[in-house]
Amino acid sequence: MAVVKHFISKSRKRAEIDEFLQRKLERAGYGGVNISETPLGTHIVIYAMRPGLVIGRSGETIRELAKILEETFNVSNPQISVSEIEVPELNPYIVATRIASALQRGVHFRRAGFWALNQVMEAGALGAEIIISGKLRTERARYEKFRSGYLPKCGDPALKYMRKAEVHVQLKPGIYGIKVRIMPPDAKFPDKIQIVEVPPIEETLDETASEETEEEVEDAGGEEGAAE
């Protein structure tokens, strides 16, 4: 039971750090965090659209983040590095944040959902799913799902490749929840068939015959030169 409590507390701390960084680095285009423990301390990789805002002038912001993580969240010797997001449309945090911003501006949830889904699929994703839940049209909470492409929810590909994020936004009717799942274009599936183009047999035979003829001509030329 102690082992279970250890993993629960560890996951809870990761979720709290994620929520804190999401609020703190909203202007920088926060796109998630990867936390790994090393013998020298805790290695934290922050993904953002604008790494300069995360680092700050002369590294001031990143030093402040390291101090807060060490004092508030009890992270031992945090070593923070920042990675730039090359394709924001394939990052679920960025997509969910954009939908939340659109809802805050008064955009209809269906328009925001379909717009974000089209952006993700045009960026090359194999599949995507967006779920917006809350008091969408009536006083009773419900959810609306937007889905496109191939998106398995179980098995090794779903655990290994799927990117997912969840963002909450406070609106006048109440709190809306936005869940985004994206299958990136580099995902590999065990049932995916790859077609390899094989040249016709006749062309292969002709190329082999031409190569043998060229070799015979070269050998004949060498023998004539030796006879002279």
Beta strands, then each sheet from edge to edge (+ up, - down):
strand 1: 30-38
strand 2: 41-48
strand 3: 78-84
strand 4: 127-134
strand 5: 142-149
strand 6: 163-170
strand 7: 175-183
sheet 1: 1+ 2- 3-
sheet 2: 5+ 4- 7+ 6-
end
